[in-house]
Amino acid sequence: MSDNNDYLRTGEGDFRLRADVTALMLKGAGYAALFCFAVGFLIWVIYAIGQLLPEQSKEADDPTPFSYNLTVEDTTVS
């Protein structure tokens, strides 16, 4: 008689295992979403700080103008 009212099938042996695994997967997905939001917020903060800088700083020359001319031989330690 009680089996007829078991709509969620909680009487099966592997129900608890499936419930625990599902809860752990949702917990991991929540941590991943929190991490992605934190990285996105950090990128937005860096962008916002860049927007606050004056235009002259964005148009300035490269502080290391000859760094692209370096070769592997120039950077090896003798």
C-alpha positions as CSV (number, residue, x, y, z in Angstrom):
1,M,0.0,0.0,0.0
2,S,2.8,2.5,0.8
3,D,4.5,1.7,-2.5
4,N,1.5,3.3,-4.4
5,N,2.1,6.6,-2.7
6,D,5.9,6.7,-3.3
7,Y,5.7,9.3,-6.1
8,L,9.4,10.4,-5.7
9,R,10.7,6.8,-5.6
10,T,12.6,7.5,-2.4
11,G,12.2,3.8,-1.4
12,E,14.7,2.7,-4.0
13,G,18.2,1.8,-2.8
14,D,20.2,4.3,-4.9
15,F,18.0,7.3,-4.2
16,R,20.3,8.7,-1.4
17,L,23.4,8.2,-3.6
18,R,21.8,10.1,-6.5
19,A,20.6,12.9,-4.2
20,D,24.1,13.3,-2.6
21,V,25.8,13.3,-6.0
22,T,23.4,15.8,-7.4
23,A,23.8,18.1,-4.4
24,L,27.6,17.9,-4.7
25,M,27.4,18.7,-8.5
26,L,25.2,21.7,-7.7
27,K,27.6,22.9,-5.0
28,G,30.5,22.7,-7.4
29,A,28.5,24.6,-10.1
30,G,27.8,27.2,-7.5
31,Y,31.5,27.6,-6.7
32,A,32.3,27.8,-10.4
33,A,29.7,30.5,-10.9
34,L,31.0,32.5,-8.0
35,F,34.5,32.2,-9.3
36,C,33.4,33.3,-12.8
37,F,31.5,36.3,-11.4
38,A,34.6,37.3,-9.2
39,V,36.9,37.2,-12.3
40,G,34.4,39.2,-14.3
41,F,34.1,41.7,-11.6
42,L,37.9,42.0,-11.4
43,I,38.1,42.6,-15.1
44,W,35.3,45.2,-14.9
45,V,37.2,47.0,-12.1
46,I,40.4,47.1,-14.1
47,Y,38.4,48.4,-17.1
48,A,36.7,51.1,-14.9
49,I,40.1,52.3,-13.6
50,G,41.3,52.5,-17.2
51,Q,38.4,54.7,-18.1
52,L,39.2,57.1,-15.3
53,L,42.7,57.7,-16.6
54,P,43.3,60.8,-18.7
55,E,43.5,60.5,-22.5
56,Q,47.2,61.6,-22.5
57,S,48.2,58.4,-20.6
58,K,46.4,56.3,-23.3
59,E,48.2,58.1,-26.1
60,A,51.7,58.1,-24.5
61,D,54.7,56.4,-26.1
62,D,55.7,52.9,-25.1
63,P,57.9,53.1,-22.0
64,T,60.2,50.4,-23.4
65,P,60.4,51.3,-27.1
66,F,63.2,48.9,-28.0
67,S,61.9,45.8,-26.2
68,Y,60.5,44.3,-29.4
69,N,64.0,44.4,-31.0
70,L,65.5,42.0,-28.4
71,T,66.4,38.6,-29.7
72,V,67.0,35.4,-27.9
73,E,70.8,35.9,-28.0
74,D,70.4,39.3,-26.3
75,T,68.4,37.9,-23.4
76,T,70.5,34.7,-22.7
77,V,72.7,34.8,-19.6
78,S,76.4,34.2,-20.3
